Amino acid sequence: MSEPLRDRPSFSVTHESTPSDVLVAGFSSFGLAGLTAVDYLVKNLELEQTGHVQAEGLPSITPFEKGRPRHPIRLYSADDLDVTVLVAEQFVPPVLGERIAAAILDWTEAAGVSEIAVLSGAPIPHAPDAHRTFHVATDDYHERRLDDDEVPPMETGFLDGTNASLLERGIDSPLGVGVFITPVHAQAPDADAAVRLVDTIDETYDLGVDSEPLASFAADVRRHYEDLAERIEEREPDGTYDRMYM
């Protein structure tokens, strides 16, 4: 029997101001490289929270910092920066990627956002000389932002979940979408991978980010997400929300 529509997980975006022309996103996935990178961008650039994505029908988590609770999927920006940052601590299974992507895309279209850049890690076998960032991007994003000598294209393969849905919309619309991917190791988070993603997005958008302190920052993030993973595992003992993403 199919799941009743009213019981299916859903997502909605709340934003307090007009977002920037560019959205940079990091989701809870392998190695936590993308999530660690965007979290670091927020702190290094001293961005302020300006919105959030509400998830209905998923196991709830409420992260907190210095005793203050906050939404698990948050939007940050600053008046002097033409980039809005999406930090998605809530793990969204790939099967629900289309739904969260649809909510984000409906919001970006209404708000006039023209580009989305996603920072992501992939647990692919790789040699030491492959410790670099690659891209999968729509033609318009590639033309505006990318140099294949600096950030080479991934040769072949496929994406799924949220990243796939964002790219699919970008193929047939004016929205430019670029997914920056770097190989990650099993441990979470992969600090070296996060540094690569931070350096790549900094070079792409000239943000003025210093990635040097990221290694110590990543150690704190690892402790936070290891605790989060244990809590989710306790609540979902059947493995519905796979800990390897955390």
N, C-alpha and C positions, 0 to 999 in steps of 0.2 A: 504494500500500500504506500502511495507517495505521501511525502510529508505535507501537511496542510500549509498553505501559503502563509497564514498568520503565525505559524510556528517556525518559519525559516529564519535564520539569522539575517539581520539587515543592518545597514550602516547609514549614517547621516552626518553631514558636515555642518558645524557651527563656527562662524568666523566673525570677529568683532569689527573688522575693518577691511578695506579693499586689499587683497593680497598683491604681492609683487608680480612682475611679469614672468618670473621663473619660480618653479617649485622644485626643490631638491628633497628627495624622500629616501628614507632608510627603514627597512622592515625587519622584523624579528625572523631571521632565517639562518642558514648554516654559518657557523663561525662567528655570528653576530658582527661581522665586519662592517656591513652597511649601517646597522643600528648604532654601533659604537662610533662610527665616523660622523653621523649626523648629530648624535648627542654631543660629541666633542665640538662640532661647529657651533652649536647653540651656546655652549659655555665659553669658547674662545672668542666668539664674536659678540658675546654678551647680549644675546637676543632675548626678547620678551615674549611670553606666551600670548597669542592673539586668537586662538581658537582650538577646537578639538574635533575628533571624529568619534561619534557615539556608536558603539557596537551593541546591538540588541540580540540576545539569543546565544551568545558565546559564554563560556565560563568566565565570570567576572574576576578581574584583578584590579586592585587599586594601589598603584605604587605611591610612595610618599618620600619626601626628602625634607630633612630637618623638621620632622613632625607635621608636615603639611601634605595632605593628600592631593593627588592630581590625576587627571584623566590618563589612561594608558596609551592613547593615540593623540598626540598634540601637535599644534601648529605654532611656529615661532617666526617673528620677523622684527625688523627695525626700520625706523623712518629713513635712515640714510643708506639702506642696503636694498638693492633690487632683487632680492632672493627671499622667498619664504621657505622655511624648513619644516618638513613633516617627520616627526619622530614617533614610530609605531612600535611601542613596547609590547602591545597585545599581539600574541601569535595568532595569525589568521591562516588556517589550513589552505593549501593550494586549491582545493575544491571550492572554496569560498572567495578565491581571488577575484573572480569576475564581479562579484557583488560589491566588494570594497572598492575595486577599481571604478565601477560604474558610479558610485557615490562621489568619489574624488573627481572623476571626469565631468560629471554634471555640474559640480561646483566650479571647477576650473573654467569650463566653457562659459558659465554664467558670469564669472568674474573677469573674463578676458585674459586668463593666463595663457601664454603662447608656447611655453616650453616646460617639460617635465624631465628632470634628470634623476635617475634612481641609482643609488649606490648599493652594490650587492656582492656577496661572496659566493663562490661555487666550489664544492668539495671534489674537484677534478684532479686526477693524477697529474703531477707536473714536476719538471726538473727545476733545479735552482735558477736557471736562466729564464724561467717562465714566471718568476716572481715580479709581475708587473700588472698593470691594468689594461684590460681589453674593452671593446665596446660592441654593442648591438644597437643600432640607431636608425631612425627613419631618415629618408633622403634629405629632408629639409633641415633636420637637426645636424646631420653630418656636414652639410654644406656650410652652416652658420658657425659650428663650434669645433669641429674635429679636424685633427691632422693625423693621418694614419701612421706617420713616422713617430709621433709622440704617443698616441694611444691607438694601437693597432686593432683591427676588427677581429672578432672571434671567427674562425674559419667556417665552422659548421656546427649544427646541433639544433636544439630547440629549448625554449623557455616555457614555463607553465605558471599557473597561479596569477598573482597580481601583476607581475612584470609582463607576462604574456598579454594580458588584457589591456594594459596601458599601451604597449607597442601596437597591438592590433588596431586600437582606435586611432593611433597616430598615423598609421599607414594611409588611411583614407580620409584624413582631415587636415586642416591647417595646423593642428597641434604638433609641434616637434617633440619627439620622445627619444631620449638616449639612456640606455642602461649601461652603467659602468660596472664591469665584472672583474674580480680578481680571484685567483685560486686561494682557498683557505685550508688550513689544517683542522684536525678534529677538535682540538681544544677550543673552548669558548671563553672570552672572545679571542680571535686571532689578531693580536695587536699590530703585528707587522702588516697584515692585510688591511687593517683599518687605516694605518698611516698611508699606505699606497692610495687608498680611495680619497683620503683627505687631501693629499698632495695633488691628485688628479683634478678634483673638483675645484681646488684653489687655483690651479693653473688655467682651467677652463673658463672660470668666471672672475679671476683676479680679485679674490676675496680678502687677501692679506692675512691668511691663517698661518699660525706657527704650529707645525705638527710635532715639534720636538718633545713637548711634555706628554704626548699621547700615551706612551708606554706605561707610565705610572697611573695615568687616568684609566687606562684599560684594565689594570689590575683591580681597581675599585669597582669598575663596571662588572668584571667577571664575578666577583663575590656577590654583587647584587643579583645578577641573573642566575647564578647557580642556586641561590636561595629561592628565586622565583620559580625556577624549573622544578625544584623539589616540591614546592607547594602545588604546582599544577599536576605533577605526577601523583601526589597524594589524592587530589580531587578527581583525576582521570586515570585510575589504575589500569584500565583496559588499553591504554596507549593511544587513545583517540588523538591526543595532541602530543605528537612525537617529540620526546625530549631532545633528540639530536638537533632539532632546530634551535633549541635554547642553549 
